[in-house]
Amino acid sequence: MKKLFVLFTAVAIVCGANQTAFAQADPGLVAKFLDTAKAAKDSQLGPIASELTGKMQSLGASLGVNDAIKSKLDDTLKSLTGGKDTAALTSAFDLVKGAKFTPDQMGLAKQVGNLASAFVVQKNFASLEGAQGDVATLVSSLREGKLTACVSPLKNVASNTHMTDGQKQLIGTVADKYAPGWRTAKGAMDAVKKLPGF
């Protein structure tokens, strides 16, 4: 009877393990995202995508079984591959919400957010008229995790007058994350410029 109990317990553990999802991003989604990025005309997107998926896999490996994080990683990849960049950033930024990470895991989650932002900025703003230098600095700073160096080029890109409405919304999402309060400061400056004598 005891052997039978041990056998049933072992079967239950094995079957249960097959039903749980490790926090690793779906390999098919990773491959599709990397293929899409490497096929793009912009040669910078492939390397950024490789860095991003590498950090995602490192984060997933450090967490073990975690359905919520796996779902957010998968959502980020699906959105990036499908051209839904604002949704991708929301998923990437939400990795740290409500999670109980170790300091190392928190660092990896933040790097995922930074690299997702770098990818989105490179993809959507690299050819923005008059902003190439600021975009290059911003992307480089995000990739290296030098977030204080992001603020000035981010504000410059956000105030570029050649953006489409979609680009304005997207850069606003990035700016809200890395330069909170930028809209208030920009609004105050715009109000000052409207005063007589300025």
C-alpha positions in Angstrom: 0.0 0.0 0.0 2.8 2.3 0.9 4.5 1.7 -2.5 1.3 2.4 -4.3 0.9 5.7 -2.5 4.5 6.7 -3.4 3.8 5.7 -7.1 0.6 7.9 -7.2 2.4 10.8 -5.5 5.2 10.6 -8.1 2.7 10.5 -11.0 0.8 13.4 -9.5 4.0 15.4 -9.2 5.0 14.6 -12.8 1.6 15.4 -14.2 1.4 18.6 -12.1 4.8 19.7 -13.3 3.6 19.4 -16.9 0.7 21.7 -16.1 2.7 24.5 -14.6 4.4 27.1 -16.8 8.0 28.2 -16.1 8.5 31.9 -16.5 10.4 31.5 -19.7 9.0 33.4 -22.6 7.5 31.1 -25.3 10.4 29.9 -27.5 8.2 30.2 -30.6 7.4 33.9 -29.8 11.1 34.6 -29.1 12.1 33.1 -32.5 9.4 35.0 -34.4 10.3 38.3 -32.7 14.0 37.8 -33.5 13.3 36.8 -37.1 11.1 39.9 -37.5 13.7 42.2 -35.9 16.6 40.8 -38.0 14.6 41.1 -41.2 14.0 44.8 -40.6 15.7 47.4 -42.7 17.2 49.0 -39.5 20.3 46.9 -38.7 20.2 48.1 -35.0 16.9 46.3 -34.3 18.4 42.8 -34.5 21.1 43.3 -31.8 18.6 45.1 -29.5 16.1 42.3 -29.9 18.8 39.7 -29.1 19.7 41.6 -25.9 16.1 41.9 -24.9 15.2 38.3 -25.4 18.4 37.3 -23.6 17.3 39.3 -20.5 13.8 37.9 -20.7 15.2 34.4 -20.7 17.6 35.2 -17.8 14.6 36.6 -15.8 12.5 33.6 -16.6 15.2 31.2 -15.6 15.7 33.0 -12.3 12.0 32.8 -11.4 11.2 29.2 -12.1 7.4 28.6 -12.2 5.6 31.9 -12.5 2.5 32.1 -14.8 2.0 35.8 -14.3 5.5 36.8 -15.4 5.5 34.3 -18.3 2.3 35.9 -19.5 3.7 39.4 -19.4 6.9 38.3 -21.2 4.8 36.6 -23.9 2.5 39.6 -24.2 5.5 41.9 -24.7 6.9 39.7 -27.5 3.5 39.3 -29.2 3.0 43.1 -29.1 6.4 43.9 -30.4 6.1 41.4 -33.2 2.6 42.6 -34.1 3.6 46.3 -34.1 1.7 47.2 -31.0 4.5 49.0 -29.3 2.6 50.9 -26.7 1.0 47.6 -25.5 4.5 46.0 -25.5 5.9 48.8 -23.3 2.9 48.5 -20.9 3.6 44.7 -20.5 7.3 45.2 -20.1 6.9 48.0 -17.5 4.3 46.0 -15.6 6.8 43.2 -14.9 7.8 44.8 -11.7 4.2 45.6 -10.5 3.2 43.4 -7.6 6.1 41.1 -8.1 8.2 39.9 -5.2 11.6 39.9 -6.9 15.1 39.5 -5.4 17.4 42.5 -6.1 18.9 40.5 -9.0 15.5 39.7 -10.5 14.4 43.3 -10.1 17.5 44.4 -12.0 16.7 41.9 -14.8 13.0 43.1 -15.0 14.2 46.7 -15.3 16.6 45.8 -18.0 13.8 44.1 -19.9 11.8 47.4 -19.7 14.8 49.4 -20.7 15.6 47.2 -23.7 12.0 47.1 -24.8 12.0 50.9 -24.7 15.3 51.0 -26.7 13.8 48.7 -29.3 10.6 50.8 -29.6 12.5 54.1 -29.8 14.9 52.8 -32.4 12.1 51.3 -34.5 9.8 54.3 -34.4 12.1 57.3 -34.2 15.5 56.5 -35.8 14.5 58.3 -39.0 12.6 61.2 -37.3 13.7 64.4 -39.0 16.0 66.4 -36.8 16.2 63.8 -34.0 18.7 61.2 -35.1 21.4 62.3 -32.6 19.0 62.4 -29.7 17.5 59.1 -30.7 20.9 57.5 -30.9 21.9 58.8 -27.5 18.5 57.8 -26.0 18.7 54.2 -27.4 22.3 53.8 -26.3 21.5 55.1 -22.8 18.5 52.8 -22.4 20.6 49.8 -23.6 23.3 50.6 -21.1 20.9 51.3 -18.2 22.1 54.9 -17.9 18.7 56.4 -17.2 19.8 59.9 -16.1 21.4 60.3 -19.6 18.0 59.5 -21.1 16.2 62.6 -19.8 17.6 65.3 -22.1 17.4 63.5 -25.4 14.0 62.1 -24.4 12.6 65.6 -23.9 14.2 66.7 -27.2 12.5 63.9 -29.1 9.2 64.5 -27.3 9.2 68.1 -28.4 10.1 67.4 -32.0 7.4 69.0 -34.3 7.8 66.4 -37.1 6.1 63.5 -35.3 2.8 61.9 -36.2 0.1 61.6 -33.6 1.0 57.9 -33.1 4.7 58.8 -32.5 3.6 61.5 -30.0 1.6 59.0 -28.0 4.4 56.4 -28.1 7.2 58.8 -27.0 4.8 60.1 -24.3 4.6 56.5 -22.9 8.4 56.3 -22.8 8.8 59.8 -21.4 6.3 59.2 -18.6 8.4 56.2 -17.5 11.9 57.8 -17.7 11.2 61.5 -17.3 8.1 61.7 -15.1 6.7 65.2 -14.9 8.0 66.2 -18.4 4.5 67.1 -19.6 4.0 69.5 -16.8 7.4 71.1 -17.4 6.6 71.3 -21.2 3.2 72.8 -20.5 4.7 75.5 -18.3 7.3 76.4 -20.9 4.7 76.6 -23.6 2.6 78.9 -21.4 5.6 81.1 -20.7 6.3 81.3 -24.5 2.8 82.6 -25.0 3.2 85.5 -22.7 3.9 88.9 -24.3 7.5 89.7 -24.6 8.7 86.1 -24.7 
